[in-house]
Amino acid sequence: MERIVEQTLLFDFYGELLTEHQRRVYEDVVLNDISYSEAAQQYQVSRQGVHDLIRRCNHILEDYESKLHLLERFLSIRAKVEQIHKLAKGQSEIEKISNEILEEL
C-alpha cells in the first residue's frame, strides 16, 4: 500500500486518539500537503519540531494499529466484499447488498 494512503487510513481510524495539536499539525502536513516550513511558521515551532511531531504521530498511529488491527480488519472485509460483488454479477439481490456494504465501507 502506498505510504500516503496508509497514513491517511491510519489517521482515519486512530486520529482522534492524538492530541488536538498533533491532529491539527498532522492533518495540515500529511492530508493537506502543507510543507514542514509552512507548518512550522503557522504553529510557531521549528521545521525540525514539525518533522519530529509527524514522525512521532506516525509511530503512535502504527502502534495503535499493531495492537488493535482495525485497519487490517477493514481492508480484509473490504476485499472479501469486493470478491462477493464480483461473484454476484447477475444475481441482483446479492449484488445490491454487496454494493450497499461497499458504499458503507
PAZAPA-4460 file (N, C-alpha, C; in steps of 0.05 Angstrom, whole numbers, plus 32768, in hexadecimal, padded with zeros to 4 digits):
% residues 105
    n_x    n_y    n_z   ca_x   ca_y   ca_z    c_x    c_y    c_z   seq   type   mol
   8011   7FE9   8000   8000   8000   8000   8012   8019   8000     1      M     A
   800A   802C   7FF0   801A   8045   7FEF   801A   8052   800A     2      E     A
   8031   805E   8012   8035   8069   802C   8020   807F   8033     3      R     A
   801A   8091   8021   8007   80A6   8027   7FEB   809B   802B     4      I     A
   7FE4   8087   801C   7FCA   807A   8020   7FC8   806D   803B     5      V     A
   7FDE   805F   8042   7FDF   8052   805C   7FDD   8067   8073     6      E     A
   7FEC   807D   8070   7FEB   8092   8085   7FCF   809D   8087     7      Q     A
   7FC2   80A1   8071   7FA7   80AC   8071   7F93   8099   807F     8      T     A
   7F95   807F   8078   7F83   806C   8084   7F88   8069   80A2     9      L     A
   7FA2   8068   80AA   7FA8   8067   80C6   7F9D   807F   80D5    10      L     A
   7FA0   8096   80C9   7F95   80AF   80D5   7F77   80AD   80D7    11      F     A
   7F69   80A3   80C2   7F4C   80A0   80C3   7F44   808E   80DB    12      D     A
   7F52   8079   80E0   7F4B   8066   80F5   7F53   8070   8111    13      F     A
   7F6B   807B   8113   7F76   8081   812D   7F7C   809F   8133    14      Y     A
   7F76   80B0   8120   7F7D   80CC   8123   7F71   80D9   813B    15      G     A
   7F59   80D1   8143   7F4C   80DD   815B   7F5B   80D7   8175    16      E     A
   7F6D   80C3   8174   7F7D   80BC   818C   7F96   80CE   818F    17      L     A
   7F9C   80DE   817B   7FB2   80F1   817D   7FA8   810A   818C    18      L     A
   7FBB   811A   8196   7FB3   8133   81A3   7FA9   8146   818E    19      T     A
   7F9B   815B   8196   7F90   816E   8183   7FA7   817B   8172    20      E     A
   7FBD   8182   817F   7FD3   818E   8171   7FDF   817A   815D    21      H     A
   7FE4   8162   8165   7FEE   814D   8153   7FDC   8149   813B    22      Q     A
   7FC2   8148   8141   7FAE   8144   812C   7FAF   815A   8117    23      R     A
   7FAF   8173   8121   7FAF   818A   810E   7FC8   818B   80FD    24      R     A
   7FE0   8187   8109   7FF9   8188   80FA   7FFA   8171   80E6    25      V     A
   7FF2   8159   80EF   7FF3   8141   80DE   7FE0   8144   80C6    26      Y     A
   7FC8   814E   80CB   7FB5   8154   80B6   7FC1   8167   80A1    27      E     A
   7FCC   817D   80AB   7FD7   8191   8099   7FEE   8186   8088    28      D     A
   8000   8178   8095   8018   816F   8086   8012   8156   8075    29      V     A
   8005   8142   8080   8001   8129   8072   7FE8   812A   805F    30      V     A
   7FD2   8133   806A   7FBA   8133   805A   7FB6   814B   8048    31      L     A
   7FBF   8163   8051   7FBB   817B   8041   7FD5   8183   8032    32      N     A
   7FE9   8173   8035   8002   8176   8026   8010   8191   802A    33      D     A
   800F   819B   8043   801D   81B3   804A   803A   81AC   8050    34      I     A
   804D   81BB   8047   8069   81B5   804C   8070   81B8   806A    35      S     A
   8086   81AB   8072   808F   81AD   808D   8095   81CA   8094    36      Y     A
   80A0   81D8   8082   80A7   81F5   8086   808E   8205   808B    37      S     A
   8079   8201   807A   8060   8210   807E   8053   8209   8098    38      E     A
   8053   81EF   809F   8047   81E7   80B8   8056   81F2   80D0    39      A     A
   8071   81F3   80CE   8082   81FE   80E3   807B   821B   80E8    40      A     A
   8078   822A   80D2   8071   8246   80D4   8056   824A   80E0    41      Q     A
   8042   823A   80D7   8027   823C   80E0   8024   8235   80FE    42      Q     A
   8033   8221   8107   8030   8218   8123   8047   8223   8135    43      Y     A
   8057   8234   8129   806D   8242   8138   807F   822E   8146    44      Q     A
   8088   821A   8137   809C   8207   8141   80B1   8204   812B    45      V     A
   80C6   81F5   8131   80DB   81F1   811C   80D2   81DD   8108    46      S     A
   80DE   81DE   80F1   80D9   81CA   80DC   80DF   81AE   80E6    47      R     A
   80F5   81AC   80F5   80FD   8192   8101   80E8   8188   8115    48      Q     A
   80DC   819C   8123   80C6   8195   8136   80AE   8189   8128    49      G     A
   80A7   8194   8111   8091   8189   8101   8098   816D   80F7    50      V     A
   80B0   816B   80ED   80B9   8151   80E3   80B8   813B   80F9    51      H     A
   80C2   8142   8111   80C1   812F   8127   80A5   8128   812F    52      D     A
   8093   813C   812F   8077   8138   8137   806A   8125   8123    53      L     A
   806F   8128   8109   8063   8116   80F5   806E   80FA   80F8    54      I     A
   8087   80F7   80FD   8093   80DD   8101   8087   80D0   811A    55      R     A
   8084   80DF   8130   8079   80D5   8148   805C   80CD   8144    56      R     A
   804C   80DD   8136   8030   80D7   8130   802F   80BD   811F    57      C     A
   8040   80BA   810B   8040   80A2   80FB   8045   808A   810D    58      N     A
   8058   808C   811F   805F   8076   8131   8047   8070   8143    59      H     A
   803A   8084   814E   8023   8080   815F   800C   8072   8150    60      I     A
   8006   807C   8138   7FF1   806F   8128   7FF7   8053   8120    61      L     A
   8010   804D   8119   8018   8032   8112   8018   8020   812B    62      E     A
   801E   802B   8142   801D   801C   815B   8000   8014   8162    63      D     A
   7FED   8027   815E   7FD1   8020   8163   7FC8   8009   8150    64      Y     A
   7FD1   800B   8137   7FC9   7FF7   8123   7FD5   7FDC   812B    65      E     A
   7FEE   7FDC   8134   7FFB   7FC2   813B   7FEC   7FB5   8153    66      S     A
   7FDF   7FC5   8163   7FD1   7FBA   817A   7FB3   7FB3   8174    67      K     A
   7FA7   7FC4   8164   7F8A   7FC2   8160   7F82   7FB5   8145    68      L     A
   7F93   7FB8   8131   7F8F   7FAB   8116   7F74   7FB4   8108    69      H     A
   7F6B   7FCC   810E   7F52   7FD5   8101   7F55   7FD9   80E3    70      L     A
   7F6B   7FE5   80DB   7F6F   7FE9   80BE   7F73   7FCF   80B0    71      L     A
   7F81   7FBD   80BC   7F85   7FA2   80B0   7F6A   7F94   80AC    72      E     A
   7F59   7F95   80C0   7F3F   7F89   80BE   7F2D   7F97   80A9    73      R     A
   7F2E   7FB1   80A9   7F1F   7FC0   8095   7F27   7FB8   8079    74      F     A
   7F41   7FB8   8073   7F4B   7FB1   8059   7F43   7F94   8051    75      L     A
   7F44   7F82   8064   7F3D   7F66   8060   7F1F   7F64   8059    76      S     A
   7F0E   7F72   8068   7EF1   7F71   8063   7EEB   7F7D   8048    77      I     A
   7EF8   7F94   8042   7EF3   7FA1   8028   7EFA   7F8E   8011    78      R     A
   7F11   7F81   8014   7F1A   7F6F   7FFE   7F06   7F57   7FFB    79      A     A
   7EFC   7F4D   8011   7EE9   7F37   800F   7ECE   7F40   8003    80      K     A
   7EC5   7F57   800A   7EAC   7F62   7FFF   7EB0   7F67   7FE1    81      V     A
   7EC7   7F72   7FD9   7ECC   7F76   7FBD   7ECC   7F5B   7FAE    82      E     A
   7ED7   7F47   7FBA   7ED6   7F2C   7FAE   7EBA   7F22   7FAB    83      Q     A
   7EAA   7F26   7FC0   7E8E   7F1E   7FBF   7E80   7F2D   7FA8    84      I     A
   7E86   7F47   7FA6   7E7A   7F58   7F92   7E80   7F4D   7F76    85      H     A
   7E99   7F45   7F71   7EA1   7F3A   7F57   7E93   7F20   7F52    86      K     A
   7E90   7F0F   7F66   7E84   7EF5   7F62   7E65   7EF7   7F5F    87      L     A
   7E5A   7F0E   7F68   7E3D   7F11   7F68   7E32   7F1E   7F4F    88      A     A
   7E43   7F23   7F3C   7E39   7F2F   7F23   7E22   7F1E   7F18    89      K     A
   7E0C   7F2C   7F12   7DF5   7F1F   7F07   7DE1   7F15   7F1D    90      G     A
   7DE9   7F15   7F35   7DD7   7F0E   7F4B   7DD1   7F28   7F5A    91      Q     A
   7DBC   7F34   7F52   7DB6   7F50   7F59   7DB4   7F55   7F77    92      S     A
   7DA8   7F43   7F86   7DA5   7F48   7FA3   7DC0   7F48   7FB1    93      E     A
   7DD1   7F34   7FAB   7DEB   7F33   7FB7   7DFC   7F4A   7FAE    94      I     A
   7DFB   7F51   7F95   7E0A   7F67   7F8A   7E01   7F82   7F97    95      E     A
   7DE8   7F85   7F9C   7DDD   7F9D   7FA8   7DE8   7F9F   7FC5    96      K     A
   7DE7   7F89   7FD4   7DF1   7F89   7FF0   7E0F   7F8F   7FF1    97      I     A
   7E1E   7F82   7FDF   7E3B   7F87   7FDF   7E41   7FA3   7FD7    98      S     A
   7E32   7FAF   7FC5   7E36   7FCC   7FBE   7E31   7FDD   7FD7    99      N     A
   7E1C   7FD7   7FE6   7E16   7FE7   7FFE   7E2D   7FE5   8012   100      E     A
   7E37   7FCD   8016   7E4D   7FCA   8029   7E66   7FD9   8020   101      I     A
   7E6C   7FD7   8006   7E84   7FE5   7FFC   7E81   8003   7FFF   102      L     A
   7E69   800E   7FFB   7E65   802A   7FFE   7E68   8033   801B   103      E     A
   7E60   8022   802E   7E62   8028   804A   7E80   8027   8053   104      E     A
   7E8F   8015   8047   7EAB   8013   804E   7EBA   802B   8043   105      L     A
***
